Amino acid sequence: MPPDKIIELHLFDLAATEALAARLAALARPGDAILLSGPLGAGKSAFARAFLRAAAADPALDVPSPTFTLVQAYETRIGTIHHFDLWRLSDASALEELDWDSARDGIVLVEWPDRLGFLTPDDALTLTLVPIDDDRRSAVLSGWSDRLNDRL
């Protein structure tokens, strides 16, 4: 397996975050894991919302945060996507109750992936978002060496 490709980007506004999400949704396929890291307010939920809307080809898709439900499932044109928000979990032990293994047959989009522990997929795409100011973000992508290119 080739080493992970690392791409660093500057996202100058919400539209740039949404455009990145749409480009990654176009590359995603069943069995993929997309892990969204970064502090509170980094833009993880905004990215997830844009990713799901692009995957569903529905810009008006209602995408509530799964902070309290922990997981939401969406049927999209690229398959079922499970959006996990693991903020409230202390470790991976609760994921069995959330049907993690079945969700992995589709695409999983995971906020707060540090809670996955030993369940962290080796072949995941990791996106780390860091706020620079109110609008701008730094984005670092790693993984998907066979699919990412330098023009993201």
C-alpha positions as CSV (number, residue, x, y, z in Angstrom):
1,M,0.0,0.0,0.0
2,P,1.4,3.4,-0.9
3,P,2.1,5.9,1.9
4,D,-0.6,8.3,2.9
5,K,-0.8,11.4,0.7
6,I,-0.9,14.6,2.8
7,I,-2.5,17.7,1.2
8,E,-2.7,21.1,3.0
9,L,-5.3,23.6,1.9
10,H,-6.5,27.0,3.0
11,L,-10.3,27.4,3.0
12,F,-11.0,31.1,2.8
13,D,-14.7,30.9,3.5
14,L,-17.7,28.5,3.9
15,A,-18.1,28.2,0.2
16,A,-14.5,26.8,-0.1
17,T,-15.3,24.3,2.7
18,E,-18.5,23.3,0.8
19,A,-16.6,22.9,-2.5
20,L,-14.0,20.7,-0.8
21,A,-16.8,18.6,0.6
22,A,-18.5,18.2,-2.8
23,R,-15.2,17.2,-4.4
24,L,-14.6,14.5,-1.7
25,A,-18.2,13.3,-2.0
26,A,-17.5,12.7,-5.7
27,L,-14.5,10.5,-4.8
28,A,-16.2,8.5,-2.0
29,R,-17.5,5.0,-2.3
30,P,-19.1,2.3,-0.1
31,G,-16.7,1.0,2.6
32,D,-15.0,4.4,3.0
33,A,-14.5,6.2,6.3
34,I,-14.0,10.0,6.4
35,L,-12.7,11.1,9.8
36,L,-13.3,14.8,10.7
37,S,-10.9,16.2,13.3
38,G,-10.5,19.6,14.8
39,P,-11.5,21.7,17.8
40,L,-15.0,22.9,18.5
41,G,-16.0,25.5,15.9
42,A,-13.5,24.2,13.3
43,G,-16.2,23.5,10.6
44,K,-16.6,19.8,10.9
45,S,-20.4,19.9,10.9
46,A,-20.5,22.4,8.1
47,F,-18.2,20.1,6.1
48,A,-20.4,17.1,6.9
49,R,-23.6,18.9,5.9
50,A,-22.1,19.9,2.6
51,F,-20.7,16.4,2.0
52,L,-24.1,14.8,2.6
53,R,-25.9,17.4,0.4
54,A,-23.4,16.8,-2.4
55,A,-23.7,13.0,-2.1
56,A,-27.4,13.2,-2.1
57,A,-27.5,15.7,-5.0
58,D,-29.9,17.7,-2.8
59,P,-28.7,21.2,-1.8
60,A,-31.7,21.6,0.5
61,L,-31.2,18.2,2.4
62,D,-32.0,18.6,6.1
63,V,-28.8,17.6,7.9
64,P,-29.2,18.0,11.7
65,S,-26.2,17.6,13.9
66,P,-26.1,14.1,15.3
67,T,-24.7,15.4,18.6
68,F,-27.5,14.0,20.7
69,T,-28.6,11.1,18.4
70,L,-24.9,10.1,17.9
71,V,-25.6,8.9,14.4
72,Q,-27.9,9.7,11.4
73,A,-28.2,7.7,8.2
74,Y,-28.8,9.1,4.8
75,E,-29.6,7.3,1.5
76,T,-27.6,9.0,-1.2
77,R,-26.8,8.4,-4.9
78,I,-23.5,6.9,-3.7
79,G,-25.0,4.6,-1.1
80,T,-25.9,4.9,2.6
81,I,-23.9,7.3,4.6
82,H,-23.8,7.2,8.4
83,H,-22.9,10.5,10.0
84,F,-21.5,9.9,13.5
85,D,-20.8,12.5,16.1
86,L,-18.8,10.8,18.8
87,W,-18.3,14.0,21.0
88,R,-20.4,12.5,23.8
89,L,-18.6,9.1,23.8
90,S,-15.7,8.4,26.1
91,D,-14.4,5.4,24.0
92,A,-15.3,2.9,21.3
93,S,-17.2,0.5,23.5
94,A,-20.6,2.2,22.7
95,L,-20.2,1.9,19.0
96,E,-21.5,-1.6,19.0
97,E,-24.9,-0.2,20.1
98,L,-24.7,2.3,17.3
99,D,-24.3,-0.6,14.7
100,W,-20.8,0.6,13.7
101,D,-20.0,-2.7,12.0
102,S,-23.1,-2.6,9.7
103,A,-22.5,1.1,9.0
104,R,-19.0,0.3,7.6
105,D,-20.7,-1.5,4.7
106,G,-21.7,2.0,3.5
107,I,-19.8,5.3,4.0
108,V,-19.1,6.6,7.5
109,L,-18.5,10.3,8.2
110,V,-17.2,10.6,11.7
111,E,-16.8,13.8,13.8
112,W,-14.5,13.4,16.9
113,P,-12.8,10.2,15.5
114,D,-10.4,10.1,18.4
115,R,-13.2,8.3,20.2
116,L,-13.0,5.4,17.7
117,G,-9.9,3.9,19.4
118,F,-9.1,0.5,18.1
119,L,-12.0,0.8,15.6
120,T,-10.3,3.5,13.6
121,P,-10.1,2.3,10.0
122,D,-6.6,2.0,8.6
123,D,-7.7,3.1,5.2
124,A,-9.7,6.2,6.2
125,L,-9.4,9.7,4.8
126,T,-8.7,12.1,7.7
127,L,-9.6,15.7,7.4
128,T,-8.3,18.0,10.1
129,L,-9.8,21.5,10.2
130,V,-8.2,24.3,12.2
131,P,-9.8,27.8,12.4
132,I,-7.6,30.7,11.4
133,D,-10.3,33.3,12.0
134,D,-14.1,33.6,11.8
135,D,-14.2,32.6,8.1
136,R,-10.8,31.0,7.2
137,R,-9.7,27.4,7.9
138,S,-6.6,25.4,7.5
139,A,-7.4,21.9,6.2
140,V,-5.0,18.9,6.2
141,L,-6.1,15.7,4.4
142,S,-4.3,12.4,4.7
143,G,-5.2,9.0,3.3
144,W,-6.8,7.9,0.0
145,S,-3.4,8.0,-1.7
146,D,-4.9,6.3,-4.7
147,R,-7.7,9.0,-5.1
148,L,-6.4,12.3,-4.0
149,N,-4.7,14.7,-6.3
150,D,-2.9,18.0,-5.7
151,R,-5.7,19.9,-7.4
152,L,-8.2,19.6,-4.5
